[in-house]
Amino acid sequence: MARLERGERQRRLQTIQTVVQQNWGVKESEIADETGLHRRVVNNYLRELDGEGKAHRKGRYWYSG
């Protein structure tokens, strides 16, 4: 797996969190399209945000914490 540049992980996490906050119910695939990241990568970051209480999922949609 390729290493991310310093701060890139945090930037991606913040970008995904912002997309979730700006949309009332958004699918992983929509976040992937908007950010240009692979859907599986988006899923990993969303699960991290969920663990931190900053996002949660209901069905197929993600909502801000």
C-alpha positions in Angstrom: 0.0 0.0 0.0 1.3 3.4 -0.9 2.1 5.8 1.9 0.2 9.1 2.1 2.0 12.4 2.2 2.1 14.1 5.5 -1.3 15.4 6.4 -3.1 13.8 3.5 -5.0 11.3 5.6 -6.3 14.1 7.8 -7.3 16.2 4.7 -9.2 13.3 3.2 -11.0 12.7 6.5 -12.0 16.3 6.8 -13.1 16.4 3.2 -15.4 13.4 3.7 -16.7 14.8 6.9 -17.5 18.1 5.1 -19.4 16.3 2.3 -21.5 14.4 4.9 -22.2 17.6 6.8 -23.3 19.5 3.6 -25.7 16.8 2.5 -28.7 15.4 4.4 -28.2 11.7 3.8 -25.5 10.9 1.3 -24.4 7.5 -0.1 -20.8 6.2 -0.1 -20.8 6.2 -3.9 -21.9 9.8 -4.0 -19.1 10.8 -1.6 -16.6 8.8 -3.7 -17.7 10.6 -6.9 -17.5 14.0 -5.2 -14.1 13.4 -3.7 -12.5 11.3 -6.4 -11.6 8.6 -3.9 -12.3 4.9 -4.3 -15.5 3.8 -2.6 -13.7 1.4 -0.3 -11.4 4.2 0.8 -14.4 6.3 1.6 -16.0 3.5 3.5 -12.9 3.2 5.7 -12.9 6.9 6.5 -16.6 6.9 7.2 -16.3 4.0 9.6 -13.6 6.0 11.4 -15.9 9.1 11.6 -18.6 6.8 12.9 -16.4 5.5 15.7 -15.6 9.1 16.6 -19.3 10.0 16.7 -18.9 12.5 13.8 -21.1 10.5 11.3 -23.6 7.7 11.4 -25.3 5.4 8.9 -29.0 4.6 8.4 -29.5 2.1 5.7 -27.4 3.2 2.7 -27.2 6.8 3.7 -24.6 8.6 5.9 -25.5 11.6 8.2 -23.5 14.0 10.2 -22.8 13.0 13.8 
